[in-house]
Amino acid sequence: LQRRCASAAVVLNEIMCGIGDTIEYDADNVNTRPAANTSKDVLPIAVCVVAEYMSPSVWDLPTTSEAASLQGAQVEPSMLELADNALLLQILIEGVGVAAQVVRSDFVRHVQLLPSALYPLLERLGDPNPLVSAAAAQSLHCIAGHCGYRTL
């Protein structure tokens, strides 16, 4: 199930990237320019995607057997299931960075986006799985860079 969800999340992340890269062609002018208000048009999509990606049923998936036992799992997940969880979380975390890339400074201005993403990303920064923690670091850097901050 996690692999199918990860595949769907990859597609959704790529769609967001594509929408963000939309350019407007002017037939009379050979130059192209970014489409006006692209960020404003994509903002509702980014809000929905980030909210879904951050939902506790997905975000709280364990990536280690220790995390699973801390969460009170009655059956210890297999190594394959933990790896699938980590892959899914990595892709979801990258999707939060993509949302910041697409909506840029609106990510900070919007009342839901930054607050709903910042703490969970910082929490995953300390994840024992290196793929998940590296994705969280990359996403935080992406948010900072695309929202106009020079450093974290």
C-alpha positions in Angstrom: 0.0 0.0 0.0 2.8 2.4 0.9 4.5 1.9 -2.5 1.2 2.7 -4.4 0.8 5.8 -2.2 4.4 6.8 -2.8 3.9 6.4 -6.6 0.8 8.6 -6.4 2.7 11.2 -4.3 5.5 11.3 -6.9 3.0 12.0 -9.6 1.3 14.7 -7.6 4.7 16.3 -6.8 5.6 16.4 -10.5 2.2 17.9 -11.4 2.8 20.6 -8.8 6.2 21.2 -10.3 4.7 21.4 -13.8 2.0 23.8 -12.7 4.7 26.0 -11.0 6.8 26.0 -14.2 3.9 27.2 -16.4 5.1 29.8 -18.8 3.1 32.1 -20.9 4.0 32.3 -24.6 3.5 35.6 -26.5 3.1 35.0 -30.2 4.2 38.5 -31.1 7.3 38.3 -28.8 9.9 35.5 -29.0 10.6 35.9 -25.2 8.7 33.9 -22.7 7.9 35.0 -19.2 6.4 33.3 -16.1 2.6 33.3 -16.2 1.0 36.0 -14.0 -0.3 34.9 -10.6 0.9 31.4 -11.0 1.6 31.2 -7.3 -1.8 32.5 -6.4 -3.5 30.0 -8.7 -1.5 27.0 -7.2 -1.9 28.1 -3.6 -5.2 26.3 -2.9 -3.7 23.1 -4.4 -0.5 23.5 -2.3 -2.6 23.9 0.9 -4.6 20.8 0.2 -1.5 18.7 -0.7 0.5 19.8 2.3 -2.5 19.2 4.6 -2.9 15.7 3.2 0.8 14.9 3.3 0.9 16.1 7.0 -2.1 14.0 8.1 -1.2 12.0 11.2 -2.3 8.7 9.7 0.5 9.0 7.1 3.0 11.3 8.8 3.3 9.2 11.9 4.3 6.0 10.1 7.2 4.4 11.9 10.5 4.1 10.1 12.2 1.9 12.7 11.1 -1.0 14.9 11.9 1.2 18.0 9.5 3.9 16.7 6.8 1.3 16.1 7.1 -0.1 19.6 7.0 3.5 21.0 3.8 4.0 19.1 2.3 0.9 20.7 2.3 -1.3 17.7 1.0 -4.8 18.7 2.8 -6.5 15.8 6.3 -5.5 14.9 6.5 -4.3 11.3 8.8 -6.1 8.9 11.9 -4.5 7.6 10.3 -4.2 4.2 7.3 -2.4 5.7 9.6 0.0 7.5 11.6 0.7 4.3 8.3 1.3 2.5 7.2 3.7 5.2 10.5 5.6 5.0 10.2 5.8 1.2 6.7 7.2 1.4 7.7 9.7 4.1 10.7 10.8 2.0 8.5 11.5 -1.0 5.9 13.3 1.1 8.6 15.5 2.7 10.0 16.3 -0.7 6.5 17.3 -1.8 6.3 19.9 1.0 9.5 21.4 -0.4 7.9 21.3 -3.9 4.9 23.2 -2.6 7.2 25.9 -1.2 9.0 26.0 -4.5 5.8 26.5 -6.4 4.0 29.1 -4.2 7.2 30.8 -3.0 6.7 33.5 -0.4 3.0 32.7 -0.2 4.1 29.6 1.7 5.1 31.8 4.6 2.3 34.3 4.3 -0.5 31.7 4.2 -1.9 31.1 7.7 -1.8 27.2 7.4 1.2 26.3 5.3 4.3 27.2 7.3 2.9 26.4 10.8 1.5 23.1 9.7 4.8 22.1 8.0 7.6 23.5 10.1 7.3 21.4 13.3 6.7 18.1 11.6 9.7 18.7 9.3 11.9 19.6 12.3 10.7 16.4 14.0 11.5 14.3 11.0 14.9 16.0 10.8 15.8 13.8 13.7 14.4 10.6 12.2 16.8 7.7 12.6 16.3 6.8 8.9 18.9 8.7 7.0 16.7 9.0 3.9 13.9 10.6 5.9 16.1 13.0 7.8 18.0 14.1 4.7 14.7 14.7 2.9 13.5 16.8 5.9 16.7 18.9 5.8 16.4 19.4 2.0 12.8 20.4 2.3 13.6 22.9 5.1 16.3 24.4 2.9 13.9 24.5 0.0 11.3 26.3 2.1 13.9 28.8 3.3 15.4 29.5 -0.1 12.1 29.8 -2.0 10.5 31.9 0.6 13.3 34.5 0.6 15.4 33.6 3.6 19.1 33.3 3.1 19.6 30.6 5.8 17.7 28.3 8.0 
